[in-house]
Amino acid sequence: MGIEGPFWRAIAVFRVASLAYAALLVLRAGGYDRPAVAWAVVGVMAVWTVVMLVPPPAARRGPLLAADLVVTAACLLASPYAQSRDDMLAGAIPITATWAAGPVLAYGVARGRRAGAVAAAVMSAADLWLRSGNGVDLASIPVNGAVLMFMAGVVVGHVARLAREAEERMRRAARIEAAGRERERLARGIHDSVLQVLALVQRRGAEIGGEAAELGRLAGEQEAALRALVQMPPGAAEAEADLRELLRPYGTSRVTVSAPATPLPLPAGSAREVAAAVGAALDNVARHCPEGTRAWILAEEDDGAVVVTVRDDGPGIPEGRLEQAAREGRMGVARSIRGRVADLGGTVAITSSRTGTEIELSVPVSADEARADEGSGRRS
């Protein structure tokens, strides 16, 4: 549960201390007017305190929180069965005393300040109904307890939310720092091997001329792209980029790029990965389809995700071809396309027939949606 752990431990200490205080009240009052009922309520409070201490923090959600609120309100409303009418008129403290604030604090930590305020309203309403139902003038009832309960629910909920946000920022900073260190390590290795080889191919290709010159030019382009990648500052992937700008360079006389008039924002790293997956799909068209095969790229936003479709009018992918390529170690589709998109929490759908192939890439716009999609079991 991360940073919520200390909050739940503090609530546990509060519940135990409040239970001890309630038992002390019963002892000091001589067992109230009906001692058996008073101690029975304290026993229920003790059992429920143990019940709320046993589950792990992750389980203290939903039904358990609702049950906590109901049990606490029931213990509060049981006070008239233990106290005399004179005690109630004199403003005696209910049996639950401060123990009644437990669910308010729990809702604040688990659900935030609004939920804490709602829980405080429920407990305050139960307290007011308890006093008014026994002939106590509402105008004379002190509201200090209700005000303090509201303040506790709102303040604790707000602080818990700020703590979660701070924890998420720390995790993001740690990820960026780790990625930066890994990038530096890889950059050193790439600079000492791949970049030097590409530079050599570019230089020798220009010297030899002919078809070698074209190979040299392509090697130079790849060297520039790779050098820009390894020199990208840490944290640059967290910024946003417009996917349309990365897809437009793929447009040629045989490749049509269609995108909306409004931007398609994605984290910069995600946008580059999607563009690279689209480039891998177009490379497959150029490599495996007849010369002159046309291709279309359609990019759009759909329900919190950016969807890019790459379609061609080639002969299609023979049945079993992708599986055979994977067995032979050619992982172009599996890694360059499916692997890239899967790392972003997205999905890939490939449809092929004799009239062409369509590859649909769907990537969540935000990291939160990506995590939700990973748990939703969508097809890939």
C-alpha positions as CSV (number, residue, x, y, z in Angstrom):
1,M,0.0,0.0,0.0
2,G,3.1,2.2,0.1
3,I,2.6,5.6,1.7
4,E,-0.9,4.7,3.0
5,G,0.6,2.2,5.4
6,P,1.5,4.8,8.1
7,F,-2.0,6.2,7.9
8,W,-3.6,2.8,8.5
9,R,-1.3,2.2,11.4
10,A,-2.2,5.5,13.0
11,I,-5.9,4.7,12.6
12,A,-5.3,1.3,14.3
13,V,-3.6,3.0,17.2
14,F,-6.5,5.5,17.4
15,R,-9.1,2.7,17.4
16,V,-7.3,0.8,20.2
17,A,-6.8,3.9,22.3
18,S,-10.5,5.0,21.8
19,L,-11.7,1.5,22.8
20,A,-9.7,1.7,26.0
21,Y,-11.2,5.2,26.7
22,A,-14.7,3.8,26.1
23,A,-14.1,1.0,28.6
24,L,-12.8,3.6,31.1
25,L,-15.9,5.6,30.7
26,V,-18.1,2.6,31.5
27,L,-16.0,1.8,34.6
28,R,-16.1,5.4,35.8
29,A,-19.9,5.6,35.3
30,G,-20.4,2.4,37.3
31,G,-21.5,0.4,34.3
32,Y,-24.1,3.1,33.2
33,D,-27.7,2.4,34.1
34,R,-27.7,-1.0,32.5
35,P,-24.1,-2.4,32.9
36,A,-24.8,-5.6,31.0
37,V,-25.8,-3.7,27.9
38,A,-22.9,-1.2,28.3
39,W,-20.3,-4.0,28.5
40,A,-22.0,-5.9,25.6
41,V,-21.6,-2.8,23.4
42,V,-17.9,-2.4,24.5
43,G,-17.4,-6.1,23.6
44,V,-18.8,-5.5,20.1
45,M,-16.5,-2.6,19.7
46,A,-13.5,-4.7,20.8
47,V,-14.4,-7.5,18.3
48,W,-14.9,-5.0,15.5
49,T,-11.6,-3.3,16.3
50,V,-9.8,-6.6,15.9
51,V,-11.7,-7.2,12.6
52,M,-10.5,-3.9,11.2
53,L,-6.9,-4.5,12.3
54,V,-6.5,-8.0,10.7
55,P,-7.1,-7.3,7.0
56,P,-4.2,-5.9,5.0
57,P,-4.5,-2.2,3.9
58,A,-5.4,-3.2,0.4
59,A,-8.5,-5.1,1.6
60,R,-9.8,-2.1,3.6
61,R,-12.0,-0.9,0.8
62,G,-15.6,-1.0,-0.4
63,P,-17.8,-3.4,1.6
64,L,-15.5,-3.5,4.6
65,L,-15.6,0.3,4.9
66,A,-19.3,0.3,4.6
67,A,-19.6,-2.4,7.2
68,D,-17.3,-0.3,9.5
69,L,-19.6,2.7,9.2
70,V,-22.8,0.6,9.9
71,V,-21.3,-1.2,12.9
72,T,-20.0,2.0,14.4
73,A,-23.3,3.8,14.0
74,A,-25.1,0.8,15.5
75,C,-22.8,0.9,18.6
76,L,-23.4,4.7,18.9
77,L,-27.2,4.3,18.6
78,A,-27.1,1.5,21.3
79,S,-26.1,4.1,24.0
80,P,-29.7,4.8,25.1
81,Y,-30.2,1.2,26.0
82,A,-27.3,1.4,28.5
83,Q,-27.6,5.0,29.7
84,S,-30.5,6.4,31.8
85,R,-32.6,9.2,30.5
86,D,-31.1,11.5,33.1
87,D,-27.6,10.7,31.8
88,M,-28.8,11.6,28.3
89,L,-30.4,14.9,29.4
90,A,-27.2,15.7,31.2
91,G,-25.2,15.4,28.0
92,A,-23.3,12.2,29.0
93,I,-20.8,11.0,26.5
94,P,-22.1,8.0,24.4
95,I,-20.5,4.6,25.0
96,T,-18.5,4.8,21.8
97,A,-17.0,8.2,22.7
98,T,-14.1,9.0,20.3
99,W,-14.3,5.5,18.8
100,A,-17.0,6.7,16.5
101,A,-14.5,8.7,14.5
102,G,-12.7,5.5,13.3
103,P,-14.7,5.0,10.0
104,V,-14.5,8.7,9.3
105,L,-10.7,8.6,9.3
106,A,-10.7,5.3,7.4
107,Y,-12.9,6.7,4.6
108,G,-10.7,9.8,4.4
109,V,-7.5,7.7,3.9
110,A,-9.1,5.2,1.5
111,R,-11.3,7.5,-0.6
112,G,-10.2,11.1,0.0
113,R,-11.7,14.2,1.7
114,R,-15.1,14.0,0.1
115,A,-15.7,10.5,1.3
116,G,-14.4,11.5,4.7
117,A,-16.9,14.4,4.9
118,V,-19.7,12.0,3.9
119,A,-18.8,9.5,6.6
120,A,-18.6,12.4,9.1
121,A,-22.1,13.5,8.1
122,V,-23.5,10.0,8.7
123,M,-21.9,9.7,12.1
124,S,-23.0,13.3,13.1
125,A,-26.5,12.6,11.9
126,A,-26.6,9.4,14.0
127,D,-25.4,11.4,17.1
128,L,-28.0,14.2,16.6
129,W,-30.8,11.6,16.1
130,L,-29.7,9.8,19.2
131,R,-29.9,13.0,21.3
132,S,-33.0,14.4,19.8
133,G,-34.8,11.1,20.1
134,N,-34.3,11.2,23.9
135,G,-35.9,14.6,24.4
136,V,-32.8,16.7,24.2
137,D,-33.3,20.2,22.7
138,L,-31.4,20.3,19.4
139,A,-30.7,24.0,20.0
140,S,-28.7,23.1,23.2
141,I,-26.7,20.3,21.7
142,P,-23.0,21.2,21.4
143,V,-21.8,20.8,17.8
144,N,-18.1,20.7,18.7
145,G,-17.9,16.9,18.2
146,A,-19.6,17.1,14.7
147,V,-17.3,20.0,13.6
148,L,-14.2,18.1,14.8
149,M,-15.4,15.0,13.0
150,F,-15.9,16.9,9.8
151,M,-12.5,18.5,10.1
152,A,-10.8,15.2,10.8
153,G,-12.4,13.5,7.7
154,V,-11.6,16.4,5.4
155,V,-8.1,17.1,6.6
156,V,-7.0,13.4,6.8
157,G,-8.5,12.7,3.4
158,H,-6.7,15.7,1.9
159,V,-3.4,14.9,3.5
160,A,-3.7,11.2,2.3
161,R,-4.3,12.4,-1.3
162,L,-1.3,14.7,-1.2
163,A,0.8,11.9,0.2
164,R,-0.2,9.6,-2.6
165,E,0.6,12.2,-5.2
166,A,3.9,12.8,-3.6
167,E,4.7,9.1,-3.7
168,E,3.8,8.9,-7.3
169,R,6.1,11.8,-8.1
170,M,8.9,10.1,-6.2
171,R,8.3,6.9,-8.2
172,R,8.3,8.8,-11.5
173,A,11.5,10.6,-10.5
174,A,13.1,7.2,-9.6
175,R,12.1,5.7,-12.9
176,I,13.5,8.7,-14.8
177,E,16.8,8.5,-12.9
178,A,17.1,4.7,-13.5
179,A,16.3,5.2,-17.2
180,G,18.9,7.9,-17.4
181,R,21.6,5.7,-15.9
182,E,20.7,2.9,-18.2
183,R,20.6,5.2,-21.2
184,E,24.1,6.4,-20.4
185,R,25.4,2.8,-20.1
186,L,23.9,1.9,-23.4
187,A,25.0,5.1,-25.1
188,R,28.6,4.3,-24.2
189,G,28.4,0.8,-25.7
190,I,26.5,2.0,-28.8
191,H,29.0,4.9,-29.4
192,D,31.9,2.5,-29.2
193,S,30.4,-0.1,-31.6
194,V,27.2,0.6,-33.7
195,L,27.7,4.3,-34.3
196,Q,31.3,3.9,-35.5
197,V,30.3,1.0,-37.8
198,L,27.5,3.1,-39.3
199,A,29.8,6.1,-39.8
200,L,32.3,3.8,-41.5
201,V,29.6,2.4,-43.9
202,Q,28.5,5.9,-44.7
203,R,32.0,7.1,-45.5
204,R,33.1,4.0,-47.5
205,G,29.8,4.0,-49.4
206,A,30.3,7.6,-50.5
207,E,33.8,6.7,-51.6
208,I,32.8,3.7,-53.6
209,G,29.7,5.2,-55.2
210,G,26.9,3.5,-57.1
211,E,24.7,1.3,-55.1
212,A,27.1,1.5,-52.2
213,A,26.5,5.2,-52.0
214,E,22.8,4.6,-51.4
215,L,23.7,2.1,-48.6
216,G,26.0,4.7,-47.2
217,R,23.3,7.3,-47.2
218,L,20.9,5.0,-45.4
219,A,23.6,4.2,-42.8
220,G,24.1,7.9,-42.3
221,E,20.4,8.4,-41.6
222,Q,20.3,5.6,-39.1
223,E,23.4,6.9,-37.4
224,A,21.8,10.3,-37.0
225,A,18.6,8.8,-35.7
226,L,20.4,6.6,-33.3
227,R,22.7,9.3,-32.1
228,A,19.7,11.6,-31.4
229,L,18.1,8.8,-29.4
230,V,21.0,8.0,-27.2
231,Q,21.6,11.7,-26.6
232,M,18.0,12.5,-25.6
233,P,18.1,14.0,-22.1
234,P,16.5,11.9,-19.2
235,G,12.8,12.7,-18.7
236,A,12.3,13.7,-22.3
237,A,10.0,10.8,-22.8
238,E,7.7,12.3,-20.2
239,A,6.9,15.3,-22.4
240,E,4.1,15.2,-24.9
241,A,4.4,15.0,-28.6
242,D,1.9,15.2,-31.5
243,L,1.9,11.8,-33.2
244,R,0.7,13.5,-36.4
245,E,4.1,15.2,-36.8
246,L,5.9,11.8,-36.5
247,L,3.7,10.1,-39.0
248,R,3.6,12.7,-41.8
249,P,7.2,12.0,-43.0
250,Y,6.0,8.5,-44.0
251,G,3.8,10.0,-46.7
252,T,5.0,9.3,-50.2
253,S,3.5,8.9,-53.7
254,R,2.5,5.3,-52.6
255,V,1.8,6.0,-48.9
256,T,-1.1,8.2,-47.9
257,V,-1.2,9.6,-44.3
258,S,-4.6,10.7,-42.9
259,A,-4.8,12.4,-39.5
260,P,-7.3,14.7,-37.8
261,A,-7.0,18.4,-37.8
262,T,-6.5,18.5,-34.0
263,P,-3.3,17.2,-32.3
264,L,-2.9,13.5,-31.2
265,P,-0.9,14.0,-28.0
266,L,1.1,11.1,-26.5
267,P,4.0,11.0,-24.2
268,A,7.1,11.7,-26.4
269,G,8.5,8.2,-25.9
270,S,5.2,6.5,-26.6
271,A,4.7,8.6,-29.8
272,R,8.2,7.6,-31.1
273,E,7.5,4.0,-30.4
274,V,4.2,4.1,-32.2
275,A,5.8,5.8,-35.2
276,A,8.6,3.2,-35.2
277,A,6.0,0.4,-35.2
278,V,4.2,2.1,-38.2
279,G,7.6,2.3,-39.9
280,A,8.2,-1.4,-39.3
281,A,4.7,-2.2,-40.8
282,L,5.6,-0.1,-43.9
283,D,9.0,-1.8,-44.2
284,N,7.1,-5.1,-44.4
285,V,5.0,-3.8,-47.2
286,A,8.0,-2.7,-49.2
287,R,9.8,-6.0,-48.5
288,H,7.1,-8.5,-49.0
289,C,4.6,-6.9,-51.4
290,P,5.0,-6.4,-55.2
291,E,6.5,-3.1,-56.4
292,G,3.8,-0.4,-56.6
293,T,1.7,-1.7,-53.7
294,R,-0.1,1.3,-52.1
295,A,-0.4,1.8,-48.3
296,W,-2.6,4.0,-46.2
297,I,-2.0,5.3,-42.6
298,L,-5.0,6.5,-40.6
299,A,-4.5,8.0,-37.2
300,E,-7.4,9.0,-34.9
301,E,-8.3,9.2,-31.2
302,D,-11.0,6.9,-29.9
303,D,-12.3,6.7,-26.3
304,G,-9.1,7.6,-24.5
305,A,-6.7,5.8,-26.9
306,V,-4.8,6.8,-30.1
307,V,-5.6,4.3,-32.9
308,V,-3.3,4.0,-35.9
309,T,-4.3,1.8,-38.8
310,V,-1.8,0.7,-41.5
311,R,-3.5,-0.8,-44.6
312,D,-2.1,-2.0,-47.9
313,D,-3.5,-3.5,-51.1
314,G,-0.9,-6.2,-51.4
315,P,-1.6,-10.0,-51.7
316,G,-2.0,-10.4,-47.9
317,I,0.0,-12.5,-45.4
318,P,-0.1,-16.3,-46.1
319,E,-1.7,-18.3,-43.4
320,G,0.8,-19.4,-40.8
321,R,3.5,-17.1,-42.2
322,L,3.9,-15.0,-39.0
323,E,4.2,-18.1,-36.8
324,Q,6.8,-19.5,-39.3
325,A,8.8,-16.3,-39.2
326,A,8.8,-16.4,-35.4
327,R,10.1,-19.9,-35.4
328,E,12.9,-19.0,-37.8
329,G,13.9,-16.1,-35.6
330,R,12.6,-13.3,-37.8
331,M,10.8,-11.2,-35.2
332,G,9.8,-8.2,-37.2
333,V,6.1,-8.3,-36.4
334,A,6.5,-9.9,-33.0
335,R,9.0,-7.4,-31.7
336,S,9.1,-4.3,-33.9
337,I,5.3,-4.0,-33.9
338,R,3.6,-6.1,-31.2
339,G,6.5,-5.8,-28.8
340,R,6.6,-2.0,-29.0
341,V,2.9,-1.6,-28.6
342,A,2.6,-4.1,-25.8
343,D,5.3,-2.2,-23.8
344,L,3.0,0.8,-24.0
345,G,0.0,-1.1,-22.7
346,G,-1.6,-1.1,-26.1
347,T,-3.0,-3.8,-28.4
348,V,-2.3,-4.9,-32.0
349,A,-4.9,-6.4,-34.3
350,I,-3.7,-7.9,-37.7
351,T,-6.3,-8.7,-40.4
352,S,-5.1,-10.1,-43.7
353,S,-6.8,-11.4,-46.9
354,R,-6.0,-11.7,-50.6
355,T,-6.9,-8.0,-51.1
356,G,-4.5,-6.7,-48.5
357,T,-3.4,-6.5,-44.9
358,E,-4.6,-4.2,-42.1
359,I,-2.7,-3.6,-38.9
360,E,-4.4,-1.7,-36.1
361,L,-2.4,-0.2,-33.3
362,S,-4.2,1.1,-30.2
363,V,-2.3,2.8,-27.5
364,P,-3.8,4.5,-24.3
365,V,-3.3,8.2,-24.1
366,S,-2.1,8.2,-20.5
367,A,-0.1,5.9,-18.3
368,D,-3.1,5.4,-15.9
369,E,-5.3,4.2,-18.8
370,A,-2.4,1.8,-19.9
371,R,-2.4,0.2,-16.4
372,A,-6.2,-0.1,-16.5
373,D,-6.1,-1.7,-19.9
374,E,-3.4,-4.2,-18.8
375,G,-5.8,-5.5,-16.2
376,S,-8.9,-5.5,-18.4
377,G,-7.8,-8.5,-20.6
378,R,-8.4,-6.8,-23.9
379,R,-7.4,-8.7,-27.0
380,S,-4.0,-8.2,-28.5
